[in-house]
Amino acid sequence: MPIEKKKRRALSEELAKITQQIENVNRKIDLTEDEDLLDALIYEELSLKARFRQILKEAKRQL
């Protein structure tokens, strides 16, 4: 398999992994009542979304 195809596949897998992590964080947000934990989860969600955007940009450059 060519290197570029491997890179695209790895980026795609990373995007899927991050999407799943965001979904998990959102479920935790829906279930928590603790304000401190809620704050931490919101920051985690924002961090994951920023990482998703960065990987998506990199994936678009590979096309």
N, C-alpha and C positions, 0 to 999 in steps of 0.2 A: 504494500500500500504506500503510495507517495506520501512524503512528509507533510505536504499541505493538506491532504485529505485527512491525515491523522490529527493535525492541528484543529481542523474544522470539527472533527468528531469529538475531540477532547473539549473544545469550547462548547459544543452543543450539550455534552454530558454535564459540564459545569453549570450551564444555564438551567438545565433540568434539576440539578441538585439544589441550586439556590432557590428555584421556584418552590421546591418542596419545603425547604427551610423556612421560607416566607410564609407558606401556608401553615406550617407548624407553629410559628410565632403568632400568627393571627388567631389560631385556635386558643393558644395560651392567653392572649390578650382578652378574648371573649370570656374566658373562664376565671380570670383573676379579679380579686377585689382589693388587693393590696396596692396602694398607690406607689410605693417604692418599686415593687416588682413591675407594675405597669409602666413606669418610667423606663426601667431597664429594658423591657420588652420593646417599647417604642423605639428606643435607640438602636436596639438590635435589628429591628425591622428596617429602619432607615439605613443602617450600615449594609445590610443585605441588598437592599434596593440599589444603593450606590455601586456595590460590587457587580450586581446584575447589569447595570448600565455600562460599566467599564468593559465587562466581558462582551456585551452585545456590540459595542463600538469596535472592539478588536475582531469580533466575528465578521462584522460588515466589511472591515478592511481586508479580510481574507478572501472575500468573494471576487 
